[in-house]
Amino acid sequence: MARVALEGVVVAWPDGTLGLRGLDLDAPSGQVTALLGPSGSGKTTALRAIAGLLEPSAGTVSIDGVPQDGLAPERRRAAMVFQDHALFPHLSAIENAAFGPRVQGAARREQQARAASALAAAGALHLAARQPATLSGGERQRVAIARALASRPRVLLLDEPLANLDAALRQPLRALIRDVPRTTGTTVVVVTHDLDEACALADRLVLVRAGAAVQSGAPRELLDRPADAWAARFLGATNLIQGVWLGGTLQTGLGPLATGQPAGADGLRALAVLRPEHLALAPVDGPSAPNRFIGVVRSLSDRAHHVRLVASVGAVPLVVHLPPRAIAGRVAGDEVVLAVAPEDVWAVPDDQPQVAQQ
């Protein structure tokens, strides 16, 4: 296993633009770390810097505390699986998987043994004799991962490994990637722009924006405690409610909100982050408690795993994700009571422009 660390890594393109702007990254040994961010944020550039496929303009890439500056890709033992798989079209699956051991100088028998073992670990041994053109997208991805594992890397780098795959194929491949550190001892760094995928795959998330890390930590930590308003929005917190700190609570259009953090200074503007899954329906005649709001249902729509309810609390719209049974019999126009626990309310600095008072 190997820990991967990037410290202040800068990548400058020939036209002077920056692909990475002092990126800091810590991928712990024996875990899956996901780089999550919008397209063009520098995620794949970071993978290529770790792999040695491009040289940073500044900063250091280290594996197990050893700087990799100037080290050729084949000496880093960091195998990269590209988004388009990059399999050799004229070779069978097992020949593709044996390519790494062959380049490393392994004897033919060892090449075949390592290739077969890697295909088995990737659930693709039955594809050994097949050529890439005859494989489905999911099968090609398994063979590509097997080819990387056969070279016995310390670090496996995956660029959008589940992109363009049907939902039915994603779950088994997620399980495969999650199991790689346990079954092979390889540290995994994966790139994605899909929040659900990142949370399903990773022990640790690194949120990347414009070539720099915005926040890192366990997936639930980032979801519940975003660093700023941009992070909250990107991580799916639909409800960001403007407010002002006063007397230890956040005064908002919903009323006073108790939060799960130390209060800001009186008069300080903030946005209350209310994740849709943290809001719940409360009994109309329930006991008085903090963070209860009376609203009117505006719409209800089914999703794969929840029902999306939009309600208006005064002039403030709230999006709520509820189990289907929780909204049985509800229709648009109904009055509802919504509640959220103080520990599920998180405030970030307000980045909204202020409207000038007339």
C-alpha positions as CSV (number, residue, x, y, z in Angstrom):
1,M,0.0,0.0,0.0
2,A,1.1,3.6,-0.6
3,R,0.1,7.0,0.5
4,V,-0.1,9.6,-2.3
5,A,0.5,13.3,-1.5
6,L,0.4,16.4,-3.7
7,E,1.8,19.6,-2.1
8,G,1.3,22.9,-3.9
9,V,1.2,21.3,-7.4
10,V,1.0,23.7,-10.3
11,V,0.5,22.7,-13.9
12,A,0.9,25.4,-16.5
13,W,-0.1,24.8,-20.1
14,P,1.8,26.3,-23.0
15,D,-0.7,29.1,-23.5
16,G,-0.1,30.3,-19.9
17,T,-3.3,29.0,-18.4
18,L,-3.1,26.9,-15.3
19,G,-4.4,23.3,-15.1
20,L,-3.6,23.1,-11.4
21,R,-3.2,26.0,-9.1
22,G,-1.3,24.8,-6.1
23,L,-3.3,21.6,-5.6
24,D,-2.9,19.9,-2.2
25,L,-4.0,16.3,-2.0
26,D,-3.7,13.5,0.5
27,A,-4.8,10.0,-0.6
28,P,-4.3,7.7,2.4
29,S,-2.7,4.3,2.0
30,G,-5.1,1.4,1.4
31,Q,-8.2,3.6,0.7
32,V,-10.2,4.8,-2.2
33,T,-9.9,8.6,-2.6
34,A,-12.2,10.3,-5.1
35,L,-11.4,13.6,-6.8
36,L,-14.8,15.2,-7.3
37,G,-15.5,18.4,-9.2
38,P,-17.0,19.9,-12.4
39,S,-15.6,19.2,-15.8
40,G,-12.4,21.2,-16.4
41,S,-11.6,21.6,-12.8
42,G,-8.2,19.8,-13.0
43,K,-9.1,16.3,-11.8
44,T,-7.6,14.3,-14.7
45,T,-4.6,16.6,-14.8
46,A,-4.0,15.7,-11.1
47,L,-4.1,12.0,-12.1
48,R,-1.7,12.5,-14.9
49,A,0.7,14.3,-12.6
50,I,0.6,11.4,-10.1
51,A,1.2,8.9,-12.9
52,G,4.2,10.9,-14.3
53,L,2.5,11.6,-17.6
54,L,3.1,15.3,-17.2
55,E,5.6,17.2,-15.1
56,P,4.3,19.8,-12.6
57,S,5.6,23.4,-13.1
58,A,5.9,23.7,-9.3
59,G,5.1,21.6,-6.2
60,T,5.8,18.0,-5.3
61,V,4.1,14.7,-6.0
62,S,5.1,12.0,-3.4
63,I,4.3,8.3,-3.0
64,D,5.0,6.9,0.5
65,G,6.8,10.1,1.3
66,V,9.3,9.8,-1.6
67,P,9.2,12.7,-4.1
68,Q,8.5,11.5,-7.6
69,D,9.9,14.6,-9.4
70,G,11.5,13.6,-12.7
71,L,10.8,9.9,-12.2
72,A,9.6,8.1,-15.3
73,P,6.0,6.7,-15.2
74,E,7.1,3.1,-15.3
75,R,9.2,3.6,-12.2
76,R,6.4,5.0,-10.1
77,R,4.3,1.8,-10.0
78,A,1.2,4.0,-10.4
79,A,-1.1,2.4,-13.1
80,M,-3.7,4.6,-14.8
81,V,-6.9,3.4,-16.4
82,F,-8.1,6.0,-19.0
83,Q,-11.7,6.9,-19.6
84,D,-11.6,5.3,-23.1
85,H,-9.9,2.2,-21.7
86,A,-7.0,2.3,-24.2
87,L,-6.9,-1.4,-24.7
88,F,-4.8,-2.9,-27.5
89,P,-7.4,-3.8,-30.1
90,H,-5.4,-6.6,-31.7
91,L,-4.7,-8.4,-28.3
92,S,-7.1,-10.7,-26.4
93,A,-8.1,-9.8,-22.9
94,I,-5.4,-11.9,-21.3
95,E,-2.8,-10.6,-23.7
96,N,-3.8,-7.1,-22.7
97,A,-3.5,-8.0,-19.1
98,A,-0.1,-9.6,-19.6
99,F,1.3,-6.5,-21.2
100,G,2.5,-4.9,-18.0
101,P,4.3,-8.0,-16.6
102,R,5.9,-8.4,-20.0
103,V,7.2,-4.8,-20.1
104,Q,8.5,-5.4,-16.5
105,G,10.5,-8.4,-17.7
106,A,8.6,-11.2,-16.1
107,A,9.0,-14.7,-17.5
108,R,6.2,-15.9,-19.9
109,R,4.7,-18.2,-17.3
110,E,4.6,-15.4,-14.7
111,Q,3.1,-13.0,-17.3
112,Q,0.2,-15.5,-17.9
113,A,-0.2,-16.2,-14.2
114,R,-0.4,-12.5,-13.2
115,A,-2.7,-11.7,-16.1
116,A,-5.1,-14.6,-15.2
117,S,-5.0,-13.6,-11.5
118,A,-5.8,-9.9,-12.4
119,L,-8.6,-10.9,-14.7
120,A,-10.1,-13.1,-11.9
121,A,-9.8,-10.3,-9.4
122,A,-11.7,-8.0,-11.9
123,G,-14.4,-10.6,-12.5
124,A,-13.2,-11.0,-16.1
125,L,-11.4,-14.3,-16.3
126,H,-14.2,-15.7,-18.5
127,L,-13.3,-13.0,-21.1
128,A,-9.6,-14.1,-21.4
129,A,-9.8,-15.1,-25.0
130,R,-12.0,-12.3,-26.2
131,Q,-10.8,-9.2,-28.1
132,P,-11.8,-5.7,-27.1
133,A,-14.1,-5.2,-30.1
134,T,-16.3,-8.1,-28.9
135,L,-16.7,-6.7,-25.4
136,S,-19.4,-4.5,-23.8
137,G,-18.4,-1.2,-22.2
138,G,-18.5,-2.8,-18.7
139,E,-16.5,-5.8,-19.9
140,R,-13.8,-3.5,-21.4
141,Q,-13.6,-1.5,-18.2
142,R,-13.0,-4.7,-16.2
143,V,-10.3,-5.8,-18.6
144,A,-8.7,-2.4,-18.4
145,I,-8.7,-2.5,-14.6
146,A,-7.2,-6.1,-14.8
147,R,-4.4,-4.9,-17.1
148,A,-3.6,-2.2,-14.6
149,L,-3.6,-4.6,-11.6
150,A,-1.5,-7.2,-13.4
151,S,1.5,-4.7,-13.3
152,R,1.2,-4.8,-9.5
153,P,0.9,-1.1,-8.9
154,R,1.2,0.6,-5.6
155,V,-1.4,3.1,-6.8
156,L,-4.3,2.6,-9.2
157,L,-5.5,5.7,-10.9
158,L,-9.0,5.6,-12.5
159,D,-10.4,8.4,-14.8
160,E,-14.2,8.4,-14.8
161,P,-14.3,4.6,-14.6
162,L,-18.1,4.4,-14.7
163,A,-18.8,7.0,-17.3
164,N,-21.2,6.0,-20.1
165,L,-22.1,2.8,-18.4
166,D,-25.7,1.7,-17.8
167,A,-27.0,1.8,-14.3
168,A,-27.1,-2.0,-14.1
169,L,-23.4,-2.2,-14.9
170,R,-22.3,0.5,-12.4
171,Q,-23.1,-1.4,-9.2
172,P,-20.8,-4.4,-9.8
173,L,-18.0,-2.2,-11.0
174,R,-18.4,0.0,-7.9
175,A,-18.1,-3.0,-5.8
176,L,-15.0,-4.1,-7.7
177,I,-13.3,-0.7,-7.2
178,R,-14.2,-0.6,-3.5
179,D,-12.6,-4.0,-3.0
180,V,-9.3,-3.3,-4.8
181,P,-7.5,-2.0,-1.6
182,R,-8.7,-5.0,0.4
183,T,-8.0,-7.7,-2.2
184,T,-4.7,-6.3,-3.7
185,G,-3.4,-3.8,-1.2
186,T,-3.4,-1.1,-3.8
187,T,-4.3,2.5,-3.0
188,V,-6.9,3.9,-5.4
189,V,-7.4,7.4,-6.6
190,V,-10.5,7.9,-8.8
191,V,-11.8,10.9,-10.7
192,T,-15.5,11.6,-11.1
193,H,-17.9,14.5,-11.6
194,D,-20.8,12.4,-10.2
195,L,-21.6,13.0,-6.6
196,D,-23.5,9.7,-6.1
197,E,-20.6,7.8,-7.7
198,A,-18.0,9.5,-5.5
199,C,-19.9,8.8,-2.3
200,A,-20.5,5.1,-3.3
201,L,-16.8,4.6,-4.1
202,A,-14.7,6.6,-1.8
203,D,-13.4,6.5,1.8
204,R,-12.3,10.1,1.2
205,L,-13.4,12.9,-1.1
206,V,-11.3,15.8,-2.4
207,L,-13.6,18.5,-3.9
208,V,-11.7,20.3,-6.7
209,R,-12.5,23.6,-8.3
210,A,-10.5,25.6,-10.8
211,G,-7.4,23.5,-10.2
212,A,-7.3,23.7,-6.4
213,A,-8.8,21.7,-3.5
214,V,-11.8,23.3,-1.9
215,Q,-12.3,20.7,0.8
216,S,-11.4,17.2,1.7
217,G,-12.6,14.5,4.2
218,A,-15.0,11.7,4.5
219,P,-18.0,11.9,2.2
220,R,-20.6,12.5,4.9
221,E,-18.4,15.2,6.4
222,L,-18.4,17.2,3.2
223,L,-22.1,16.6,2.6
224,D,-23.1,17.8,6.1
225,R,-20.4,20.4,6.6
226,P,-19.5,22.1,3.3
227,A,-16.7,24.6,3.3
228,D,-18.6,27.3,1.5
229,A,-21.7,28.1,-0.6
230,W,-20.2,26.8,-3.8
231,A,-19.3,23.5,-2.2
232,A,-22.8,23.2,-0.7
233,R,-24.5,23.7,-4.0
234,F,-22.1,21.3,-5.9
235,L,-22.7,18.7,-3.1
236,G,-26.5,18.8,-3.6
237,A,-27.7,21.1,-0.9
238,T,-30.6,22.6,-2.8
239,N,-31.8,24.8,0.1
240,L,-29.5,27.8,0.9
241,I,-31.4,30.3,3.0
242,Q,-30.2,33.8,3.5
243,G,-29.9,34.9,7.1
244,V,-28.2,37.1,9.7
245,W,-26.7,36.0,13.0
246,L,-28.4,37.6,16.0
247,G,-28.3,36.5,19.6
248,G,-26.8,33.1,18.8
249,T,-29.3,32.0,16.1
250,L,-29.6,32.6,12.4
251,Q,-32.5,34.9,11.6
252,T,-34.0,33.8,8.2
253,G,-37.2,34.0,6.1
254,L,-38.1,30.7,7.8
255,G,-37.8,32.2,11.2
256,P,-34.9,31.8,13.7
257,L,-32.8,28.7,12.9
258,A,-30.7,26.9,15.5
259,T,-27.6,25.3,14.0
260,G,-25.0,22.7,14.7
261,Q,-22.1,25.1,15.0
262,P,-20.9,28.0,17.0
263,A,-22.9,31.2,16.3
264,G,-21.4,33.9,14.2
265,A,-21.0,37.5,15.4
266,D,-24.2,39.6,15.5
267,G,-25.0,41.2,12.2
268,L,-22.9,38.7,10.2
269,R,-24.6,37.5,7.0
270,A,-24.7,33.7,6.3
271,L,-26.5,31.1,4.3
272,A,-28.2,28.2,6.1
273,V,-27.6,24.9,4.3
274,L,-30.6,22.6,4.6
275,R,-30.0,19.3,2.7
276,P,-33.3,18.0,1.2
277,E,-32.8,14.6,2.9
278,H,-32.5,16.2,6.4
279,L,-35.9,17.9,6.3
280,A,-38.9,15.8,7.5
281,L,-42.6,16.1,7.9
282,A,-43.6,16.8,11.5
283,P,-47.0,16.3,13.2
284,V,-49.2,19.4,13.0
285,D,-50.0,19.1,16.8
286,G,-46.5,18.1,17.7
287,P,-44.6,19.6,20.6
288,S,-42.9,23.0,20.2
289,A,-39.3,22.5,19.0
290,P,-36.7,24.5,17.2
291,N,-36.6,24.6,13.4
292,R,-40.3,23.8,12.7
293,F,-42.0,25.6,9.8
294,I,-45.5,25.6,8.4
295,G,-45.5,25.4,4.6
296,V,-47.8,24.7,1.6
297,V,-47.1,21.9,-0.8
298,R,-46.4,23.2,-4.3
299,S,-45.4,20.0,-6.1
300,L,-44.7,16.3,-5.6
301,S,-42.7,14.2,-8.0
302,D,-41.3,10.6,-7.9
303,R,-37.7,9.8,-8.0
304,A,-35.9,6.4,-8.0
305,H,-35.4,6.3,-4.3
306,H,-37.5,9.1,-2.8
307,V,-40.3,11.6,-3.5
308,R,-39.3,15.2,-4.2
309,L,-41.6,17.6,-2.4
310,V,-41.4,21.4,-3.0
311,A,-43.1,23.5,-0.3
312,S,-43.4,27.3,0.2
313,V,-42.7,28.6,3.7
314,G,-43.9,32.1,3.3
315,A,-41.8,33.4,0.4
316,V,-39.1,30.8,0.9
317,P,-39.2,27.6,-1.3
318,L,-37.9,24.4,0.3
319,V,-37.0,21.2,-1.5
320,V,-37.5,18.0,0.6
321,H,-36.7,14.4,-0.2
322,L,-39.0,12.0,1.6
323,P,-39.7,8.2,1.6
324,P,-42.8,7.5,-0.6
325,R,-44.9,6.3,2.4
326,A,-44.2,9.6,4.3
327,I,-46.3,11.6,1.8
328,A,-49.2,9.2,1.2
329,G,-52.3,11.1,0.5
330,R,-50.6,14.5,0.2
331,V,-51.4,16.7,-2.8
332,A,-50.4,20.1,-4.0
333,G,-52.0,22.8,-1.9
334,D,-51.9,20.9,1.4
335,E,-50.5,22.5,4.5
336,V,-47.5,20.7,6.0
337,V,-45.2,21.1,9.0
338,L,-41.5,20.7,8.2
339,A,-38.7,20.2,10.7
340,V,-35.0,19.9,10.7
341,A,-32.7,19.0,13.7
342,P,-30.3,21.8,14.7
343,E,-27.3,19.5,14.2
344,D,-28.4,19.1,10.5
345,V,-28.3,22.9,9.9
346,W,-25.0,24.3,8.7
347,A,-24.2,27.9,8.0
348,V,-21.7,29.1,5.4
349,P,-20.7,32.7,4.5
350,D,-23.2,34.4,2.3
351,D,-22.0,34.8,-1.3
352,Q,-25.2,36.3,-2.6
353,P,-25.2,39.9,-3.8
354,Q,-27.1,42.3,-1.6
355,V,-30.0,44.3,-3.0
356,A,-29.6,48.0,-2.4
357,Q,-32.3,49.4,-0.2
358,Q,-34.4,52.2,-1.6
